[in-house]
Amino acid sequence: MAFDSIEPFGDIRADYRQAITSAIIANVNRPKGKAPYKLKDFLPVRPPAEPQTLEEMKLILKSFCE
């Protein structure tokens, strides 16, 4: 997890690669005078993770024991 926070890999990294490609294609084809697209315009929006309650954690752990 520590390495991933410094150098993302997996799905998040793939999202960045695709966003770079999409931004390049969109910018070379944008109309003159229009502001350039930014990388964040092409990244998926991930909702922040909601913290689990103690009851939810217990249910998850119980499911491993079944």
C-alpha positions in Angstrom: 0.0 0.0 0.0 2.9 2.3 0.8 4.5 1.7 -2.7 1.1 2.1 -4.4 0.7 5.6 -2.7 4.0 6.6 -4.3 3.8 4.8 -7.6 0.2 3.8 -8.5 -0.3 0.5 -10.4 -3.2 -1.5 -11.5 -6.6 0.0 -12.4 -5.7 3.5 -11.1 -2.6 3.6 -13.2 -4.5 2.3 -16.2 -7.1 5.1 -15.7 -4.2 7.7 -15.9 -2.8 6.2 -19.0 -6.1 6.2 -20.8 -6.8 9.8 -19.6 -3.5 11.0 -21.1 -4.3 9.4 -24.4 -7.8 10.8 -24.4 -6.6 14.3 -23.5 -4.1 14.3 -26.3 -6.6 13.2 -28.9 -9.2 15.7 -27.6 -6.7 18.6 -27.6 -5.3 18.0 -31.1 -8.9 18.0 -32.4 -10.4 20.9 -30.3 -11.6 24.0 -32.0 -9.3 27.0 -32.2 -9.7 29.4 -29.4 -11.2 26.7 -27.0 -9.3 26.2 -23.8 -7.3 22.9 -23.7 -8.7 19.9 -22.0 -7.0 18.8 -18.7 -6.1 15.4 -17.6 -8.7 15.5 -14.8 -11.4 16.0 -17.5 -10.9 12.4 -18.5 -10.3 10.7 -15.1 -13.2 8.7 -13.6 -14.6 10.3 -10.5 -14.3 7.9 -7.6 -16.6 8.6 -4.7 -14.8 8.7 -1.3 -15.0 5.4 0.6 -17.4 5.6 3.5 -16.1 4.2 6.7 -17.6 1.0 7.8 -19.5 0.7 11.1 -18.5 -1.8 13.7 -21.6 -3.9 12.8 -20.7 -4.0 9.2 -17.1 -5.2 10.0 -18.5 -7.9 12.3 -20.8 -9.2 9.5 -17.9 -9.3 7.0 -15.7 -11.2 9.5 -18.6 -13.6 10.3 -19.0 -14.3 6.5 -15.5 -15.7 6.4 -16.3 -18.2 9.1 -19.2 -19.7 7.3 
